[in-house]
Amino acid sequence: MSETEFATSLFTGKELVASAALRYEDGVIGAVLPDQPAQPGPRRLIIPALVNAHDHARPSATSFGASNMPLETWILRSALGTPPDPYLAAAVSLARTARAGCGAMMVHYTRPSGTMPIVEEARQIARAAGDVGIRIAFALAVRDQNPLVYGDSNALLDALPAEARQPVEALFVRTPSPPAAYLDLVDEIHAVIAGPLVDVQYGPAGVQWCSPALLEAIAERSAATARRVHMHLLETIYQRAWADRTFPGGMVRFLKDIGLLSERLTLAHCVHARPDELDLIAEAGATIVTNFSSNLHLHSGLGPIADAHRRGCAIAVGVDGAALDEDDDAIRELRLVQLAHDGLGFKRNWSRAEFLERAVRNGRRAVGAPALGTLDPGAPADFTVIDLDRLDRDAIMPVDPLDLFFARGNASCVRDVVVAGRRIVRDGQPAGIDLDALQAELRSLFRKNLPAFAAMRAAWPTLEDATARWFGHAGCS
């Protein structure tokens, strides 16, 4: 059945169309019709559905005491937030992302629940995505070295008293599987969950956490299968220092030499990437996902995003589970990136229309979503409806709606989100699940599960202090 959406203004990704009608059928856009008669009721702005291009589908770590600390201790502390139920954790995260105007999200799955086999866990996450109606990329994170620090973990463990060492070792130190086992596991996950709205990718956690043999195996299999790869890169000053010690010829050049640096690769953060590394990334056609608020929360830095853009890097935007207000507000995140990196004085790096179009286009590529995200005939019907009356609250004179969007927009302005023709957010609320009920259930499970981490909580002050001292002594501070 054909449906029609009317808009006071419609941004196709290429141009702004006034008084437009968007017709779609069977999940595909049929036409964008300009100069339609004025419609009664509230004013609406339609834009391409946004993309959260780097996330982990987990709750806010601040709720577990992981606040105002660098990534290197934040990761350890956030283990207290291990999801007690993968479906609930994913459904809540995905629904909150959809509610913020996103039609697609990357799930770089770094913290499995351990409550079931990982293939079944992936199935539950895909089920949550299906219930919410959002497109996802699923990349099972893998690491086979440096479980605690970027170097000999025994040095850290030896600094802990026995009562602290035991729970830390139990939580974080594992015998790694061979690369072939991981590749086969990803193939198995792909066979179970891949589909029109689910793209399965490889997910090396980061170069500092993955041996050269593992990265080389992933590069080879990615080239053979054309499957995308999603990984962190140079997020913190400590990772930068480790990279310079470990790869004197250049870590990004190493990725190029083994064939991993390609148009199939998405790199999250790149906060401490240098100009020559950005040039290599641009030359390869890889995508950088910036996570502005997450970088602020973790004291990682701002990142050379404007320089990366000028050098030809494809830039997308992710929330990384740590939006500014830890509310998964992808619109505010988009605005922060645009404002922070748009230039000084009269000099601009992009127009707001260009920035929005590129963030959507590059984000869709990062998550393996089809087409460019523009609202053209024949393209997927993936779009977001914004409350223009809420944006233009004063209604004094005509103002460019994209200027209003970038000046004032946030998740509260989202009225509807449509993905592949299905309305997944209606009147500001997820249509496929009861988000409030699922959030309440998830919080209850977390509270019930907290005693299982009593030993880790007791060990925390000693572990935090030992970790900070290790990085200081390693010459990384």
C-alpha positions in Angstrom: 0.0 0.0 0.0 1.3 3.4 -1.0 1.7 6.0 1.8 2.3 9.7 1.7 4.1 11.9 4.2 3.7 15.7 3.9 6.4 18.1 5.0 6.7 21.9 5.4 10.3 21.3 4.3 12.0 18.2 3.1 15.8 17.7 2.8 16.5 15.1 0.2 20.2 15.0 1.1 20.8 17.1 -1.9 18.4 20.0 -1.7 15.7 21.5 0.5 12.2 21.2 -0.9 9.4 23.3 0.4 5.8 22.1 0.8 6.7 18.6 -0.3 5.0 15.2 -0.3 7.1 12.0 0.1 5.4 8.9 -1.4 6.7 5.4 -0.6 5.5 1.8 -1.1 7.0 -1.6 -0.4 9.8 0.0 1.6 11.0 2.2 -1.3 10.5 5.9 -2.1 8.3 6.4 -5.1 8.4 10.2 -5.5 9.2 13.5 -3.9 6.5 16.0 -5.0 7.2 19.7 -4.4 4.7 22.6 -4.2 2.0 20.7 -2.4 -1.0 22.5 -0.8 -0.4 23.6 2.7 -1.5 20.9 5.2 -3.5 21.5 8.4 -1.8 20.8 11.7 1.8 21.0 12.9 4.7 21.8 10.6 7.1 19.0 9.8 10.7 18.8 8.5 11.7 15.5 6.9 15.3 14.5 6.7 17.1 11.2 5.8 17.2 8.9 8.8 20.4 9.4 10.8 23.0 6.8 11.6 24.7 6.0 14.8 27.9 4.7 13.2 29.7 3.5 16.3 28.1 2.0 19.4 28.1 -1.1 21.5 24.4 -1.6 22.5 25.0 -1.4 26.2 23.7 0.9 29.0 25.4 4.0 30.4 28.6 3.0 32.3 28.2 6.0 34.6 25.4 4.1 36.3 28.1 1.7 37.4 30.5 4.3 38.7 32.6 4.6 35.5 32.7 8.4 35.3 35.5 11.0 34.9 38.2 8.4 34.1 40.3 7.6 31.0 39.4 4.7 28.8 42.0 2.5 30.3 40.3 2.3 33.7 36.8 3.0 32.3 36.9 -0.3 30.4 37.8 -2.2 33.6 35.1 -0.4 35.7 32.4 -0.8 33.1 32.6 -4.6 33.5 30.1 -4.1 36.3 27.7 -3.2 33.5 27.9 -6.6 31.8 24.4 -7.1 30.4 22.4 -9.6 32.4 20.2 -10.2 29.4 21.4 -9.5 25.9 18.0 -9.0 24.4 16.9 -6.4 26.9 20.2 -4.5 26.8 20.2 -4.3 23.0 16.5 -3.5 22.7 16.8 -0.6 25.1 19.9 0.8 23.5 18.5 0.4 19.9 15.2 1.9 20.8 16.7 4.9 22.4 18.9 5.4 19.3 15.8 5.1 17.1 13.9 7.5 19.3 16.7 10.0 18.6 16.1 9.9 14.8 18.4 7.0 13.7 17.4 4.4 11.2 20.6 2.4 11.6 23.3 1.6 14.2 26.6 -0.2 14.5 26.7 -2.8 17.3 30.4 -3.4 17.9 29.8 -6.1 20.5 32.6 -5.8 23.0 31.0 -7.2 26.2 29.0 -10.4 25.8 26.7 -11.3 28.7 28.2 -14.8 29.0 24.7 -16.1 29.8 24.4 -18.1 26.6 26.5 -19.2 23.6 27.7 -16.2 21.6 25.8 -17.2 18.4 22.6 -17.4 20.4 23.5 -14.0 22.0 23.9 -12.5 18.5 20.5 -14.0 17.6 19.0 -12.2 20.6 20.5 -8.9 19.5 19.2 -9.3 16.0 15.8 -10.2 17.4 15.9 -6.9 19.5 16.8 -5.0 16.3 13.9 -6.6 14.5 11.4 -5.7 17.2 12.6 -2.1 17.2 12.8 -2.1 13.4 16.2 -0.5 13.1 18.9 -1.5 10.7 22.1 -2.8 12.4 25.6 -3.9 11.7 26.8 -6.5 14.1 30.5 -6.9 14.6 31.6 -9.3 17.4 34.6 -7.7 19.0 37.7 -9.9 19.3 41.0 -9.4 21.2 43.9 -11.9 21.8 46.4 -9.8 23.7 46.9 -7.0 26.3 43.7 -7.8 28.4 44.5 -5.3 31.1 47.2 -2.9 29.9 49.1 -2.3 26.7 52.0 -4.6 27.6 52.7 -7.4 30.1 49.5 -7.8 32.2 51.4 -9.9 34.7 53.2 -6.8 35.8 49.9 -5.3 36.8 48.5 -8.5 38.3 51.6 -8.9 40.4 51.1 -5.5 41.9 47.7 -6.6 43.3 47.1 -8.4 46.5 45.8 -12.0 46.1 42.2 -11.0 47.1 42.2 -8.4 44.3 44.1 -10.4 41.7 41.7 -13.3 41.7 38.5 -11.5 40.6 40.4 -9.3 38.1 42.1 -12.3 36.5 38.8 -14.2 36.4 37.0 -11.3 34.7 39.6 -10.2 32.1 42.2 -12.8 31.5 41.3 -15.5 28.9 43.1 -18.0 26.8 42.7 -16.5 23.3 41.3 -18.6 20.5 43.2 -18.9 17.2 42.3 -16.5 14.5 40.6 -19.2 12.4 38.2 -20.0 15.2 37.1 -16.3 15.3 36.6 -16.2 11.5 34.6 -19.4 11.6 32.5 -17.9 14.4 31.7 -14.8 12.4 30.7 -17.0 9.5 28.3 -18.9 11.8 26.8 -15.7 13.1 26.4 -14.4 9.6 24.5 -17.6 8.6 22.1 -17.1 11.6 21.3 -13.4 11.6 22.4 -11.7 8.3 19.5 -10.2 6.3 18.2 -7.1 4.6 18.4 -5.1 7.9 21.4 -6.9 9.5 24.9 -6.7 8.2 27.5 -8.9 9.9 31.1 -7.5 10.1 34.4 -8.4 11.6 35.2 -6.5 14.8 38.8 -6.5 15.9 38.7 -4.4 19.1 41.8 -2.4 18.2 45.4 -2.9 17.1 46.7 -2.8 20.7 44.3 -5.6 21.6 44.9 -7.8 18.5 48.0 -9.7 17.5 49.4 -9.1 14.0 48.4 -12.7 13.1 44.8 -12.0 14.0 44.7 -8.8 12.1 46.3 -10.4 9.1 43.8 -13.2 9.1 40.9 -10.8 9.3 42.3 -8.7 6.5 42.7 -11.8 4.3 39.2 -13.1 5.0 37.7 -9.6 4.5 39.3 -9.3 1.1 38.0 -12.8 0.2 34.4 -12.2 1.4 34.1 -8.4 0.9 32.8 -8.4 4.5 33.4 -5.0 6.3 35.6 -4.6 9.3 34.9 -2.3 12.2 37.6 -1.4 14.8 38.9 1.3 17.2 42.0 3.2 16.3 44.2 5.6 18.3 41.5 6.7 20.8 43.8 7.7 23.7 47.3 9.1 24.3 48.3 5.7 25.8 47.3 3.9 22.6 49.3 6.5 20.6 52.4 5.9 22.8 52.0 2.1 22.5 51.6 2.3 18.7 54.8 4.4 18.3 56.8 1.9 20.4 55.4 -1.2 18.7 55.3 0.0 15.1 58.3 2.2 14.5 57.5 2.1 10.8 53.9 3.4 11.5 50.9 1.5 12.7 48.5 2.7 10.0 51.1 1.8 7.4 51.2 -1.6 8.9 47.4 -1.9 8.4 47.9 -0.9 4.8 50.7 -3.4 4.3 48.6 -6.3 5.5 45.6 -5.3 3.4 43.3 -4.3 6.3 43.3 -0.6 5.4 40.7 -0.5 2.6 37.3 0.9 1.7 35.8 -1.9 3.7 37.3 -0.6 7.0 35.7 1.7 9.5 37.9 3.2 12.2 36.3 4.6 15.4 37.7 7.7 17.1 41.2 8.3 15.4 41.6 11.1 18.0 45.4 10.9 17.9 45.9 10.1 14.2 48.6 12.2 12.6 48.4 14.0 9.2 50.4 11.3 7.4 48.1 8.6 8.9 45.0 10.6 7.8 46.4 10.7 4.3 46.7 6.9 4.3 43.2 6.5 5.6 41.8 8.9 2.9 43.8 7.2 0.1 42.4 3.8 1.1 38.8 5.0 1.2 38.3 3.9 4.8 35.7 5.6 7.0 36.4 7.5 10.3 33.6 7.6 12.9 34.0 10.4 15.4 32.5 10.1 18.9 32.7 13.6 20.2 31.0 13.3 23.6 32.5 9.9 24.4 35.9 11.4 23.8 35.1 14.2 26.2 33.7 11.9 28.9 36.9 9.7 28.7 39.3 12.6 28.5 40.6 11.2 25.2 40.8 14.5 23.2 38.9 16.2 20.4 40.3 14.6 17.3 41.5 16.1 14.0 38.1 15.7 12.3 38.3 18.9 10.3 41.8 18.1 9.1 40.7 14.6 8.2 37.8 16.0 6.2 40.1 18.4 4.3 42.4 15.5 3.5 39.6 13.5 2.0 38.6 11.2 4.8 35.0 10.0 4.9 33.6 11.1 8.3 30.6 9.6 10.1 29.3 10.2 13.6 28.7 7.8 16.4 27.3 8.0 20.0 29.5 5.2 21.4 27.1 4.7 24.3 28.2 8.0 25.9 26.3 10.9 24.4 26.8 14.3 26.2 23.9 13.6 28.5 24.3 9.8 28.3 20.8 9.7 26.7 21.8 8.3 23.2 20.8 11.6 21.6 22.3 11.2 18.2 21.0 14.6 17.0 22.8 16.5 19.7 25.9 14.5 18.9 25.7 15.4 15.2 25.4 19.0 16.2 28.3 18.9 18.5 30.6 17.5 15.9 29.4 20.0 13.3 29.9 22.9 15.7 33.2 21.8 17.0 34.8 21.2 13.6 33.1 23.6 11.3 35.8 26.3 11.3 36.7 29.7 12.8 35.3 33.0 11.9 34.1 33.2 8.3 35.9 30.1 7.3 33.7 27.0 7.0 34.7 23.4 6.3 31.2 22.4 5.1 27.7 23.7 4.9 25.3 22.2 7.3 23.5 20.5 4.4 26.8 19.0 3.2 27.7 17.8 6.7 24.3 16.2 7.2 24.4 14.5 3.8 27.9 13.2 4.3 27.3 12.0 7.9 24.3 10.0 6.7 26.1 8.7 3.5 29.3 7.7 5.3 27.4 6.3 8.3 25.3 4.0 6.0 28.4 2.7 4.4 29.9 2.0 7.8 27.0 -0.1 8.8 26.5 -1.8 5.4 23.1 -0.2 4.8 22.1 0.0 1.1 22.2 3.2 -1.0 23.4 6.7 0.0 20.6 7.7 2.3 19.2 10.4 0.0 15.5 10.6 -0.4 15.3 9.9 -4.1 12.9 7.7 -6.0 13.9 4.1 -5.8 15.9 4.6 -2.6 15.0 2.8 0.7 12.3 4.7 2.6 14.5 5.5 5.5 13.6 9.0 6.9 13.0 11.0 10.1 10.2 13.4 10.7 11.1 16.4 12.8 8.7 18.7 14.7 9.4 22.0 13.0 7.1 23.9 15.3 9.3 22.8 18.2 12.5 23.8 16.4 11.0 27.1 15.2 9.4 27.9 18.6 9.3 31.7 18.1 8.0 31.6 14.5 8.9 35.2 13.9 10.1 35.0 10.3 11.2 32.4 7.8 14.4 30.7 8.9 16.3 27.9 7.1 15.0 24.7 8.8 18.5 23.1 8.7 19.9 26.1 10.6 17.2 25.6 13.2 18.0 21.8 13.3 21.7 22.4 13.9 21.1 25.3 16.4 18.4 23.7 18.6 17.7 20.1 17.5 17.7 17.2 19.9 15.9 13.9 20.3 12.8 15.6 21.7 12.2 17.1 18.2 11.8 13.7 16.6 8.2 12.7 15.8 8.5 9.7 13.6 11.2 7.5 12.1 10.6 5.2 9.1 12.9 2.4 8.1 12.3 0.4 4.9 8.8 1.8 4.9 8.1 0.7 8.5 7.2 3.4 11.1 9.5 2.4 14.0 9.0 5.6 16.0 5.6 7.2 16.2 4.9 10.4 18.0 8.3 10.4 19.6 8.1 6.8 21.0 9.4 3.5 19.7 6.5 1.7 18.0 7.7 -1.9 18.2 8.5 -2.2 22.0 7.5 -0.7 25.3 10.7 1.1 26.1 9.8 2.3 29.5 8.8 -1.3 30.6 12.0 -2.8 29.1 14.2 -0.2 30.8 12.5 -0.9 34.2 13.0 -4.6 33.7 16.7 -4.2 32.7 17.4 -1.9 35.7 15.9 -4.5 38.0 18.1 -7.3 36.5 21.2 -5.2 36.9 20.4 -4.5 40.6 19.7 -8.2 41.1 23.0 -9.1 39.3 25.2 -6.6 41.2 26.2 -8.9 44.1 28.0 -11.2 41.5 30.6 -8.4 41.2 31.1 -7.9 44.9 34.8 -9.1 44.7 35.5 -6.9 41.8 34.0 -3.9 43.5 36.2 -4.6 46.6 39.2 -4.9 44.4 38.5 -1.7 42.5 40.5 0.9 44.5 43.6 -1.2 44.3 43.1 -2.0 40.6 42.4 1.6 39.6 45.6 2.8 41.4 47.7 0.0 40.0 46.5 0.7 36.5 47.2 4.4 36.7 50.7 3.7 38.0 51.4 1.1 35.3 50.6 3.6 32.5 52.6 6.3 34.2 55.7 4.0 34.6 55.3 2.8 31.0 56.2 6.3 29.8 52.8 7.0 28.4 51.8 9.9 30.6 
